[in-house]
Amino acid sequence: MCGIGLRVDFGDSASRVHDALEGFDRDLRHRGPDAAAFLWGGRAEATRAEHVTSFPRTDRVRFGLAFRHLYVIERHPRAVQPLGDPSGSLWIALNGQIYNHVVLRRQLESLGHGSRTGSDAEVVLAAYTQWGAGCFERFIGMWGIVLIDLRRSELLLARDRLGIKGLYIASDPDGLLVASEPRAVARAAHPRRGPDEGSVRTFLAGYPPVDPEATFYDGVRALPAGTIARYSLAEPAPPVLDRYWRLPPQGAEASGIPYDEAKRRFAEIFEDSVGLRLGADAPVGCLLSGGLDSSLVAATAARLRGARPRVKAFSIIYREPGMSEIPHIWAVMTHAGLESHTHTLAPEEVFDLVDRVVTSLGRPLLGQELIAQYCAYRLAREHSSTVTLEGQGADELLAGLPSYAAVRYRELFRSGRWGPLGRELGGVAKLQGVTASRAAWACLVGPLLTARTHRRRASGYDWLRTRGRVDRRPPRTLDQYLRWLVSTANLPTVLQAQDHISMAHSVESRVPFLDHRLVELAFSLPSEYKVGAGRRKRILADVAREQLPEAVVDRRDKRAFVSSARWLPMRAFGDQLLDSVAGSQSRGIDAVDWPRAEDFVGAYLRRRHEDAPAVWRLHTLARWLATFD
């Protein structure tokens, strides 16, 4: 909900700190358009100025903290951060939301802590004073937190359990830089940071990241999710890292609980999660795609909020019949009593928005779905919804995609569990209305052939200069695979993109499925509760059946936001594709042989190959490089 920028300078250079804070204020303004404030401190003092963009010029300054504020739960000027405790020796900048701050405030008041504001940042200050770093285990929410403890001359950074909100860090010869977006850190560093070649190579090969803390900027890294980092403000020293939360241990699902009890607990935690995330002084809406996850979030929000005012729902739609989600969107709208707002996305707009989206995102695009998301958040802001709820995370927790479920089927096959495998494939065949042999091919063989085709293509890219092996094969069991998706391969990238793209429109995105209580429950459930009876996300579908129209729960044709192969006519934009790649030849990135990349794009336009995804990756990389500064 906000933007944080911090500069620590062990040379006590006021000018370096001043320049960094001015840059942070400029680069993070979209994250907090409602107020700006700064903490301008030396070795043992700190002063605060509200709504200013200039600072006192002093000879020696050790650190500076910039904050851009988006009003979500507290509008009083006293709540503008950086916020200090009554003694003025402990300061906080909080990006995100502690959803259970009201309950914690009452508990802290009973322990003798006072309240000056209604903000959750004040609760974090009191909780840290009372419980130390153990306070983070008591929070329900999403956060990137900077705490400056002048008594101990210490800087503490903390990130929420799943990494919904980010903190990005870089060091330079003079000190430390921290910000809510990696691009802001890269631009504030001296010298400015260029592209990270390893991230570029993995991206161009079409593989998921192998390092969840890496960014596309050289030397700029994310604080790991569920981690606290302590830095000395007195002298340069490596940070002390403490991982305060992890996924439940492997094998936790073996104990299991009865299915009906698991379903009851899942529904109970999910409803509480949605209810907590409705808490805001600003208007709250929902993103609605027509799929199961977003539909259940929107319907639950509408039921908990009540009839008036109606919850607004924001949807991206398409003119093409093969892409239309309108029937399912309207079914949910009517059933839940939502107020509908839609935007029709055309191919021309996709290409027009590439530069804006890659700049907001801070990296190139694997596909076009992030452009659709960008338009959805823009639509929410146009209709005065500062906060949105959405269904992100359910697929990774509960094996929501066919390729995820295929891991379960292969696991049964390799272990020789023919009876369960036969029942699963029979269930798939019945639900999909196909023969058993076709279901077996689709579930077992098809995903392997798709992965093999991708590996063969990637190994043949003569324009991609690889160092070492790019291909990373995922784990073999469903539990291991979902852990990999959540911790490394998919969710960290998805959450970073969601944060940056929503905040580009000054919208705070909230994700009820990633409440840590729900995540812990999901990873304690047997695999057959996730992929079972021929269904993906089995337990979620059964929970949703009590709240959603049957046509939405049992649909068999859910599409992604955008299908590049069947919807976006890439060759119609051939001039743009060639111009962007040709214009990048002077940009000096070692991962790409640009003349050969131009030949590759030209061959695609002449229909010599059909690798449209790789052409799109090259195009968006070129546009990201062009908008780098």
Steps between C-alpha positions, in 0.01 A plus 500: 500500500805726520854556382815481712849621408799486737860609460767415757833675437797403714691799370240726664452680168198728518505556125492127416213439741316809373533394135380147576192624686407738220528209256289272718235769537482533121518130411251382763247782477243274329502268802392778735343806337327621816794615714879510521719506808866449579723396787828684478733366763856498619678273739271562797226735393201501270257767388189469291345735248161439340401574140842634404751419230802684634715438803728697731855508369730369772859394480469143620198275448502125551160404359181626342158338460239607243135395512215541252159446662180356353204554731329168566416467870605826669477851353614708797824694438637357826507156335721602205820300507786477586333472840688519827427360844439744788872512581601584143764228504311232304367577151299294253409500132239237412393405149199272509238423761478322835143373475466402866629833630174580681520183713870554565439863599256392771748245629784754507285761671428245774878472540536875549571628148319816393352597164533829315369385160290222353781378276640151485853643490454628855393149604819355347711750696331403827512128417873519425559686826301239692604174330808583295543316170252239619224750418508402131369154583187665646413699188248398235561696182753610243792728570835640413622674816795724579570561870773739610606455862715797598561365851675196358624673184331220308294463184246218481331389176211252497288342231172311528491121499409449134678805358186681388669835560862546407812667630791523255857552611834595348831602648755732346841624614337767715226304674158343455189568291152359569173566316157353425588451131827375347503767230512773764801331662676454166455868410617623842817288505837648396570401236151412382438130468461341159311183401569175682627267228403179680139607542488609135632166375254295705213724387590480130519121519144504634578339835383604846750672729740281694569769760189661653703789641660597167374798302570620147745758640858400568572487872146591606340220701179447693499434870386136522137444593436427868836648597636769734833668421695708754764751391727712713468875449830555680733326255489293180435135582318205341136474605376246752212306338224320687242290314196520730255300282518206262252273327397199708762224478482246221296200598259709710222405260548131578306525825199648326161587643155376392390668179184655642695645794765637261230661288339658806829642624593626154166682463527648850853638456425625150194694614694655787781587258263680263331678790830632635600625157179697464616723783588843355395863518542514121261333250560127443422319173583164340667385181276243332618281212213254492709216643443312824755682717410862430128413491512350850691800635252746348192306612632462855590870517152597382332273753711629790469865398121488463265645243598870517715632362551220251853370456648612169652235275745574218538272200697494175299371206566431132303535178616162372249223587780255574635729773171616650446449872182708502251217570687392814574854613133593474395181676712596801397867483131409507536230763707713741339838430822666388534833318666421168767705320671364190769599254529346154862426415605510135831377349598856404478608863721212608784623281438864592533420872818292492730791586286614793467151641867402477593830662253444785599137535874557488556206266391356161181296458462126453145538364218750457300418813681771699381760251144385565564529873642848450175600329292341778676704770465813288127428474477460878671833557276674246202382704648612833597159642828556681508137619431181303456139606592221260554128465878480464673202659229232491649327194839463668356377830251253356633396156262706294654465153505186281880491503495504881247218522705298250777480762257313726402257224864428414573451869228232519632341179862483619400353836289231333177608668289383210167496680508866614644602163224323310232659715652844449526464124147363489382805694677732260347322201150527646534867591654595168270284291784310330614139476724347768787464252480866404491600866811287565681662208405852612594442864814290465655539157396844376673706773824302452496562125433871555794527742725304261403726210583806708841360603580417138404848385695674775814296433483607135492876557820602321437862607509415873847485650465260793743437780444160654175310489186715493246216515382426854281193540235531773455258795321171439232473772200733520585624850858579398381658178253734672767600753729583209228710338427692821857557616706525182360457153169680465346677796790737581496627141120526491486693828771744400318572175165538675641749750677714241218505247226574753704773666568657161138615531523567877286192572568262789449137397400247767512121464276302741628159384849591625400548861775299672241299697344380175841425350599293802173308478541436129846350549371272773236344272548172309558538128167334417320793665663728242495276193229240549179360356622616160514864614765762553461716813253239622452638852459856375238395246301324771518805726397727212207279407306641793549861385526509121286399201560143391600619153798688647613222736475222242619684191747320279620785278674752727751700299797709599464879491655506152591213267787630289492218246132526418409859578783747443582524125873552551587513132266795450745699713808381315650846450489569873658165579786549256560863596520426871748214458709688242512804727648298788821401325690790654381436853785270594335203670716188477217247519372577149656489157278777362565450125402134535201599714389733220531212253293282735220759511515541123473124453189499718343776293572299183334195666822299517416409862212543746685588821291809575572491877876537441441788257282671761771453766759660273266788422421580863864465602591751230228739619612463862856584402375802303308630803769408753571855612 
